């Protein structure tokens, strides 16, 4: 059935007003010197179901808009890592990565069991508390001028290992969410792991060759090729029970050389637009009233995992020979959580409704606390 013209115009007005509002929030965040992510989440809560002024977007529009946002966000994140950097991080940062996983996955897992959740829902909460926000961390490092600090290489190695861990974790969780017998689950997990491994091998060994093959002097052709490839691979990955977000991330890893710079220049504005709408749309799906019961647990979990993240970074830094103050800074910069935590929460909303509000409050707190701590401890 055709949508009445006045209804379409009303949606355009609402969407335009929402995006202008996000632009104002981004300006405020830039002026105050911290990530805009918590402001986007708060805006979504304010204008979502049960908020101050609910917007009349369809659930399908919100879902698709948010998913495209996270695909571009993680594709651009993947482009930050070259094949050589992946190999170096795997060799040098494995101990730090394992320490980071144990100290930060365990509190979320334990909290899920304490809340009486299922093993799968608890495992999802463990993922929420484990993974730092690469986007927020990279932005903060640039803003405070610490890209050349001695601890920054360690921080980047930990982030790479976390993102690679997600390449296995998310397919595993996706398969478990689908259910089925042990044989079906085992086969699906094997397919997911083999798919991820193959893409990583191609990215590390043949990324430069593939990039040269698709390179072109026309910005239009590069934009269409890159954006189309991200959507295509993400869709195929989803069909193989590998997270679409991880598919986009792996495409980003495979892109290297001049085409990476060209793609980054062309897609960065789109990434920022869709990333803002992703966090905004996630907030739209959560009723503010559902946050109230989760506030105490979110705050407690945020305090515990901020401390464990700092401890993980500090111990990893000291074991790598970094002096104490730099090692402490390494732990503090890893405190913010963001994009992957929200992706994980979205996956588990169907099996544990409380996961979304708890994760939203948790990410909100640490996305604010992390950048503030970075500026306090210099």
Secondary structure, 3 states (H helix, E strand, C coil): CCCCHHHHHHHHHHHHHHHHHHHHHHHHHHHHCCCCHHHHHHHHHHHCCCCCCCCCCCHHHHHHHHHHHHHHHHHHHHCCCCHHHHHHHHHHCHHHHHHHHHHHHHHHHHHHHHCCCCHHHHHHHHHHHHCCCHHHHHHHHHHCCCCCCCCHHHHHHHHHHHHHHHHHHHHHHHHHHHCCCHHHHHHHHHHHHHHHHHHHHHHHHHHHHHHHHHCCCCHHHHHHHHHHHHHHHHHHHHHCCCCHHHHHHHHHHHCCCHHHHHHHHHHHHHHHHHHHHHHHHHHHCCCHHHHHCCHHHHHHHHHHHHHHHHHHHHHHHHHCCCCHHHHHHHHHHCCCCCHHHHHHHHHHCCCCCHHHHHHHHHHHHHHHHHHHHHHHCC
